[in-house]
Amino acid sequence: MIKFFEYNWLVRDEWFDWCNQLTIKELLKDRRGGVGNILYTLFHIIDVEYSWIRAIQGKEDVVFHFADYHTLEKVKALSDKLRNEIAEFIKINVGGLNEKLVSVSWDENKYTVDEILHHIITHEIHHIGQLSVWARELELSPVPANFIGRELTRGIIKNE
């Protein structure tokens, strides 16, 4: 499972780099489908990932407001900051928690840690697909989605 988090983070960073070719106006332009615009989509991916990880940890959700992260640099900085915290938690704690039931404030159902981790991974992949559609609408090449060839064997999350 860790490899898929690493994959998502690598692809996310490539999307941040890709976004550098666009103006802030293009990043914030309302688009058809998805959650509205390119920058908010990246913010949404990060926010959802962090909320679910905090739920697994039994911590209260932290609400981030997009108005506070309305530039590419601010969204990237938030991603980097939260990723470090998430990576530390995943490398140490996730192994034995797969069947633990987790409750969240935004849903009445309980989910296993395993379900939540799979949801986080597929949620990001889903939205990355939306970014790819928007890239093509802009007549730009999207970030490649290949898992193979990304040198994930080097690992972002190091087990010490």
Helices and strands as residue ranges (DSSP letters): H 2-19, H 24-28, H 38-56, G 66-68, H 72-93, E 101-104, E 107-112, H 113-137, G 152-154
